[in-house]
């Protein structure tokens, strides 16, 4: 089955999340930046169409794509841009060609390791400022306040790569290493010189992760002005993820699976 336009498969929850993240006052995206997706029970993804606005999203600005073909493209060194374009392209009722976001491979890569329901990719100005700095790789390496750690958990940094096949394959590789090290997928993935990816099983969680990432960036930028960032040391946070109260509150705020 090819990619297709299927407005009836665009859930009210996905539409609400997309529009909420696209609100101008939140400064998460402008113009046609960013994308969201929802995993369907049949192994398909509903992904925002390329060139469409998150803030003005409608049921007609999403494309339904198959997950398995995208994963095969990611893992096949011989697969090229033509294969990706074919996997993402659909035709609307008027006969116009519509393509799922070029960053659909990022959304697919997440689901290679966990059936996360929602993935939201945005470009918050304050976060990108840090991710475009000389300290990008370590900027979020340690938490600076407890509520941040509760919502964002252990973030993953992925260096800059050209959106599309290059980014998708690097993203898959770095995510695989993270899962091997921690036994779970992260809630927040930081893309160098690019933006963020929030993973959650709930709309509220995906939104909370995205907004907390912005606050975390602003705190760090402010701390730098005030003399430097004083992160929480590992001894202080070592048992956080083993505490039942911490895990329960993290599940509620970030939309993680119980015990994740």
Secondary structure, 3 states (H helix, E strand, C coil): CCCECCHHHCCHHHHHHHHHHCCHHHCCCCCCCCEEEEECCCCEEEEEECCCCCCCCCHHHEEEEEHHHHHHHHHCCCCCHHHHHHHHEEECCCCCEEEECCCHHHHHHHHCCCCCCEEEEECCHHHHHHHCCCCHHHCCCCCCCHHHHHHHCCCEEECCCCCCHHHHHHHHHHHHHHHHHHCCCCCEEEECCCEEEEEECCHHHHHHHHHHHHHHHHHHHHHHHCCCCCCCCHHHHCCHHHCHHHHHHHHHHHCCCCCC
